[in-house]
Amino acid sequence: MIQVAIIGATGYTGLESIEIINRHPQAELTYLTALPEECGHAESIFGRLKGKCDMQIEPLDLDKLSKLADVVLCCLPHKVSMGFVPKLLDAGVKVIDFSADYRIKDVNVYEKFYQQHTDTANLAKAVYGLPELFRDQIKGKDLVANPGCFPTGFILAVAPLLKNGLIETDSIINNAVTGSSGAGKNPSVKFHFPNMNENFFAYGIGSHRHMPEMEQIASEVAGGDVTVLFQPHVGPFDRGILSTVYCQPKKDISNEKLADLYNDFYKDETFVQVCNASPNLKDVAGTNYCHVYATISKGKIVAFSAIDNLTKGASGQAVQNMNIIFGLDETLGLK
């Protein structure tokens, strides 16, 4: 039985992780931590855990954690996480990190979008945890950088096109819409209910921090430089990301060939399902599935994906990575 600790257990991804591990047949929660002011009994903090999680959420004690956990799901914000990850690794536990601190390999790019990086040694060792593309690299690793939610939806939408060299790599446009949970648990004016309700808006115009992550992974898949224009939006719903990606094909391709390409590329992937029409967020809500679809429109390839930002975009993918690290069936706890 894998012993799992969660750091940052009181956030949205913390709750999602608790619920997934609770139903995992070969893993058990052994330690939950948060900031001192957020600590308490899990059932008191999250009403939906009543009768399901008889555990205290406590301030972090590294000595205690090292005795109780084989792996840590580190649900901490960007810039905070890298202050804890080195200590966790030194304590002898494996780490799946939810922040961006170990995703972007170019330190200069990371520092342009975030802050000074203080753990470049472990950055060099971390593996990017998108199982459908990097499964073999994830096996047995000590530190996995869990992908961002927007990059997950984007990469899975276009990976078959990039891998097969079918599209121009300097003109990709990704328009994506997320729900309000994408902003995290801390309240803000923009995401206050009266502002979000019956509203829809773009944000992070030309500057969203997931853009360099998308370009890095897309370039790795394509085997050459990829430029992405990424424009996120937020809509008045709780969870989910719908990505619409516009690509210029290098040569003519039919819808039938596109369908064959996607079905073949993802034929062995449980959590990526190829659809016959553009996907719906309701169909993936609360699941670790990604629904993808590609078609031709006015000479462009338009690729779509739908994921749940808190599951396949965060906690579900982290557990999928955990399963791979420990050599388990990667669907455990996720179906």
C-alpha positions as CSV (number, residue, x, y, z in Angstrom):
1,M,0.0,0.0,0.0
2,I,1.4,3.4,-1.1
3,Q,1.4,5.9,1.8
4,V,0.4,9.4,0.5
5,A,0.8,12.8,2.1
6,I,-0.8,15.9,0.7
7,I,0.8,19.4,1.3
8,G,-1.6,22.2,0.7
9,A,-4.6,20.0,1.4
10,T,-7.1,22.8,1.9
11,G,-7.1,24.1,-1.7
12,Y,-9.3,22.9,-4.6
13,T,-6.6,20.5,-5.8
14,G,-6.0,19.3,-2.2
15,L,-9.7,18.3,-1.8
16,E,-9.7,16.6,-5.2
17,S,-6.6,14.7,-4.3
18,I,-8.1,13.5,-1.0
19,E,-11.2,12.2,-2.7
20,I,-9.2,10.3,-5.4
21,I,-6.8,8.7,-2.9
22,N,-9.7,7.7,-0.7
23,R,-11.0,5.5,-3.5
24,H,-7.6,4.2,-4.6
25,P,-7.3,0.5,-3.9
26,Q,-3.5,0.5,-3.4
27,A,-2.9,3.9,-1.8
28,E,-3.9,5.4,1.6
29,L,-3.8,8.9,3.0
30,T,-1.4,9.1,5.9
31,Y,-0.7,12.8,6.4
32,L,-2.5,16.0,5.4
33,T,-0.9,19.5,5.9
34,A,-1.7,23.1,5.4
35,L,-0.9,26.6,6.8
36,P,-1.6,26.7,10.5
37,E,-4.5,29.1,10.1
38,E,-6.2,26.6,7.7
39,C,-5.7,23.5,9.8
40,G,-8.5,21.4,11.5
41,H,-10.4,18.2,10.9
42,A,-10.8,17.5,7.2
43,E,-14.6,16.8,7.6
44,S,-15.1,20.2,9.3
45,I,-13.1,22.1,6.5
46,F,-14.8,20.2,3.7
47,G,-18.4,19.3,4.3
48,R,-18.4,16.8,1.4
49,L,-15.8,14.7,3.2
50,K,-18.2,14.0,6.1
51,G,-18.0,10.3,6.9
52,K,-15.2,9.9,4.3
53,C,-12.0,11.3,5.8
54,D,-11.5,11.0,9.6
55,M,-8.1,12.9,9.5
56,Q,-6.7,16.1,10.9
57,I,-5.1,18.6,8.5
58,E,-2.0,19.7,10.4
59,P,0.9,22.1,10.1
60,L,3.8,20.5,8.2
61,D,6.3,18.5,10.3
62,L,9.0,17.1,7.9
63,D,10.2,14.5,10.4
64,K,6.7,13.2,10.8
65,L,6.1,13.3,7.1
66,S,9.2,11.3,6.4
67,K,8.0,8.5,8.6
68,L,4.5,8.4,7.2
69,A,4.7,8.9,3.5
70,D,6.2,7.3,0.4
71,V,5.1,10.1,-1.9
72,V,3.9,13.7,-1.5
73,L,1.3,15.4,-3.6
74,C,2.6,19.0,-3.3
75,C,-0.5,21.2,-3.9
76,L,1.3,24.5,-3.3
77,P,1.3,27.7,-5.4
78,H,4.0,28.7,-7.9
79,K,7.0,30.3,-6.2
80,V,6.1,28.6,-2.9
81,S,6.6,25.0,-3.9
82,M,10.3,25.2,-4.6
83,G,10.9,26.3,-1.0
84,F,9.6,22.9,0.2
85,V,10.4,20.4,-2.6
86,P,14.2,20.1,-1.8
87,K,13.4,19.4,1.9
88,L,10.8,16.7,0.9
89,L,13.3,15.0,-1.4
90,D,16.0,15.2,1.3
91,A,13.5,13.5,3.6
92,G,13.4,10.5,1.2
93,V,10.0,10.8,-0.3
94,K,9.0,11.1,-3.9
95,V,7.3,14.3,-4.9
96,I,4.6,15.1,-7.5
97,D,4.6,18.9,-7.7
98,F,1.5,20.8,-8.8
99,S,3.2,24.2,-9.3
100,A,5.1,25.5,-12.3
101,D,8.3,25.6,-10.4
102,Y,9.7,22.4,-12.1
103,R,8.0,22.5,-15.4
104,I,10.0,25.1,-17.4
105,K,13.5,23.9,-18.0
106,D,14.9,27.2,-19.2
107,V,15.6,29.1,-16.0
108,N,15.6,32.5,-17.8
109,V,12.1,31.8,-19.2
110,Y,10.8,30.7,-15.7
111,E,12.3,33.8,-14.1
112,K,10.7,36.1,-16.8
113,F,7.2,34.8,-16.0
114,Y,7.5,34.0,-12.3
115,Q,10.5,34.9,-10.0
116,Q,14.1,33.9,-9.3
117,H,14.5,30.1,-9.3
118,T,16.0,28.9,-6.1
119,D,16.2,25.1,-6.8
120,T,17.9,24.7,-10.2
121,A,19.6,21.5,-9.1
122,N,16.2,19.7,-8.8
123,L,14.8,21.5,-11.8
124,A,17.4,19.7,-13.9
125,K,16.3,16.3,-12.5
126,A,12.5,16.8,-12.7
127,V,10.5,15.1,-15.4
128,Y,7.4,16.6,-17.0
129,G,4.4,14.5,-16.0
130,L,2.2,14.2,-19.0
131,P,1.8,10.4,-19.1
132,E,0.5,10.0,-22.6
133,L,3.7,11.5,-24.0
134,F,6.4,10.9,-21.3
135,R,5.3,7.7,-19.6
136,D,8.7,6.0,-19.8
137,Q,10.5,9.0,-18.3
138,I,8.1,9.1,-15.4
139,K,8.6,5.5,-14.2
140,G,10.5,5.4,-10.9
141,K,11.3,9.1,-10.8
142,D,11.7,11.0,-7.5
143,L,10.3,14.4,-8.8
144,V,7.5,14.8,-11.3
145,A,6.4,18.2,-12.5
146,N,2.6,17.9,-12.9
147,P,1.6,19.8,-16.0
148,G,-0.5,22.9,-16.0
149,C,-4.2,22.6,-16.8
150,F,-4.2,24.7,-20.0
151,P,-1.0,23.0,-21.4
152,T,-2.5,19.6,-20.7
153,G,-5.6,20.4,-22.8
154,F,-3.5,22.1,-25.5
155,I,-0.8,19.5,-25.9
156,L,-3.3,16.6,-26.1
157,A,-5.3,18.4,-28.7
158,V,-2.3,18.9,-31.1
159,A,0.2,16.2,-30.2
160,P,-0.7,13.9,-33.1
161,L,-0.3,16.8,-35.5
162,L,3.0,18.0,-34.1
163,K,4.5,14.5,-33.8
164,N,3.7,13.7,-37.4
165,G,4.9,17.1,-38.8
166,L,1.6,18.0,-40.3
167,I,1.3,21.6,-39.3
168,E,3.2,24.8,-39.5
169,T,4.9,25.5,-36.1
170,D,5.1,29.3,-36.2
171,S,1.3,30.1,-36.4
172,I,-0.5,28.0,-33.8
173,I,-3.3,29.8,-32.0
174,N,-4.9,28.3,-28.8
175,N,-8.1,29.8,-27.6
176,A,-9.2,28.2,-24.3
177,V,-12.0,28.7,-21.8
178,T,-11.8,27.7,-18.1
179,G,-14.2,27.7,-15.2
180,S,-13.8,29.9,-12.2
181,S,-12.1,27.2,-10.1
182,G,-9.0,27.8,-12.3
183,A,-8.3,31.0,-10.3
184,G,-7.8,28.9,-7.1
185,K,-9.5,29.1,-3.8
186,N,-8.4,32.5,-2.6
187,P,-11.1,35.1,-3.3
188,S,-10.6,38.0,-5.7
189,V,-12.8,40.8,-7.1
190,K,-12.8,39.5,-10.7
191,F,-14.0,36.0,-9.6
192,H,-16.5,37.2,-7.0
193,F,-19.9,35.7,-7.9
194,P,-21.7,38.9,-8.9
195,N,-18.8,39.6,-11.4
196,M,-18.6,36.0,-12.7
197,N,-22.2,35.2,-13.0
198,E,-23.5,35.5,-16.6
199,N,-20.1,36.9,-17.6
200,F,-17.3,35.8,-19.9
201,F,-14.0,37.5,-20.4
202,A,-10.4,37.2,-21.7
203,Y,-7.5,37.6,-19.3
204,G,-3.7,37.3,-19.3
205,I,-3.6,38.8,-22.8
206,G,-0.2,38.1,-24.3
207,S,1.3,37.3,-20.9
208,H,-0.3,34.2,-19.5
209,R,2.3,32.1,-17.6
210,H,1.2,28.8,-19.3
211,M,2.3,30.0,-22.7
212,P,6.1,29.2,-22.3
213,E,5.2,25.8,-20.9
214,M,3.0,25.1,-24.0
215,E,5.8,26.1,-26.3
216,Q,8.4,24.1,-24.5
217,I,6.5,20.8,-24.6
218,A,5.1,21.4,-28.1
219,S,8.7,22.0,-29.3
220,E,9.8,18.7,-27.6
221,V,7.0,16.8,-29.3
222,A,7.6,18.4,-32.7
223,G,11.3,18.1,-32.6
224,G,11.8,21.8,-33.3
225,D,10.8,25.3,-32.2
226,V,7.1,25.9,-31.9
227,T,5.4,29.3,-31.4
228,V,2.0,29.4,-29.7
229,L,-0.3,32.4,-29.4
230,F,-2.4,31.5,-26.3
231,Q,-5.5,33.4,-25.2
232,P,-7.3,32.2,-22.1
233,H,-10.9,33.1,-21.2
234,V,-13.0,32.4,-18.1
235,G,-16.7,31.5,-18.1
236,P,-19.4,31.3,-15.5
237,F,-19.0,27.6,-14.6
238,D,-17.1,25.8,-11.9
239,R,-14.7,23.5,-13.6
240,G,-13.4,22.4,-17.0
241,I,-11.3,23.7,-19.9
242,L,-12.3,23.7,-23.5
243,S,-9.4,24.3,-25.9
244,T,-9.8,25.3,-29.5
245,V,-6.5,25.2,-31.4
246,Y,-6.1,26.7,-34.9
247,C,-3.3,25.2,-37.1
248,Q,-2.1,25.7,-40.6
249,P,-1.6,22.4,-42.3
250,K,1.6,21.8,-44.4
251,K,-0.4,20.0,-47.0
252,D,-4.0,19.0,-47.7
253,I,-5.5,16.4,-45.4
254,S,-9.0,15.0,-45.2
255,N,-11.2,14.7,-42.2
256,E,-11.1,11.0,-42.6
257,K,-7.3,11.0,-42.4
258,L,-7.4,13.3,-39.4
259,A,-9.8,10.9,-37.6
260,D,-7.5,7.9,-38.5
261,L,-4.5,9.8,-37.2
262,Y,-6.0,10.7,-33.8
263,N,-7.5,7.3,-33.3
264,D,-4.2,5.6,-34.1
265,F,-2.2,8.0,-31.9
266,Y,-4.4,7.5,-28.9
267,K,-5.5,3.9,-29.4
268,D,-3.7,2.7,-26.3
269,E,-4.5,5.7,-24.1
270,T,-7.3,5.0,-21.6
271,F,-7.8,8.6,-20.6
272,V,-7.8,10.3,-24.1
273,Q,-10.9,9.6,-26.1
274,V,-11.3,10.6,-29.7
275,C,-14.8,12.1,-30.4
276,N,-16.8,12.3,-33.6
277,A,-17.7,15.9,-32.9
278,S,-16.5,18.8,-30.8
279,P,-16.4,17.8,-27.1
280,N,-18.5,19.0,-24.2
281,L,-17.2,20.0,-20.8
282,K,-20.1,18.2,-19.0
283,D,-18.9,14.9,-20.5
284,V,-15.5,15.1,-18.7
285,A,-16.5,16.9,-15.5
286,G,-15.2,15.2,-12.4
287,T,-13.2,12.7,-14.5
288,N,-9.6,12.2,-15.6
289,Y,-10.6,11.9,-19.3
290,C,-9.6,14.2,-22.1
291,H,-11.9,14.3,-25.1
292,V,-10.3,15.4,-28.4
293,Y,-11.6,16.1,-31.9
294,A,-10.0,17.6,-35.0
295,T,-11.5,18.8,-38.3
296,I,-10.9,20.9,-41.4
297,S,-12.4,24.4,-41.5
298,K,-11.6,26.9,-44.4
299,G,-8.2,25.3,-45.0
300,K,-7.2,25.2,-41.3
301,I,-7.0,22.3,-39.0
302,V,-9.1,23.0,-35.9
303,A,-8.3,20.8,-32.9
304,F,-10.5,20.7,-29.8
305,S,-10.0,19.2,-26.3
306,A,-12.1,19.1,-23.2
307,I,-10.7,18.3,-19.7
308,D,-11.6,18.8,-16.1
309,N,-9.1,21.4,-14.9
310,L,-9.0,20.0,-11.4
311,T,-8.8,16.3,-12.4
312,K,-6.9,15.6,-15.6
313,G,-5.6,19.2,-15.3
314,A,-4.3,18.6,-11.8
315,S,-5.1,16.0,-9.1
316,G,-6.2,13.2,-11.4
317,Q,-3.1,13.5,-13.6
318,A,-1.0,13.6,-10.4
319,V,-2.4,10.3,-9.3
320,Q,-1.9,8.9,-12.8
321,N,1.7,9.9,-12.4
322,M,1.9,8.4,-9.0
323,N,0.6,5.1,-10.3
324,I,3.3,5.1,-13.1
325,I,6.1,6.0,-10.7
326,F,5.3,3.0,-8.5
327,G,4.6,0.6,-11.4
328,L,0.8,0.3,-10.8
329,D,-2.0,0.2,-13.3
330,E,-2.2,3.9,-14.0
331,T,-6.0,3.9,-14.0
332,L,-6.2,2.9,-10.3
333,G,-8.4,5.4,-8.4
334,L,-9.3,7.2,-11.6
335,K,-12.1,5.2,-13.2
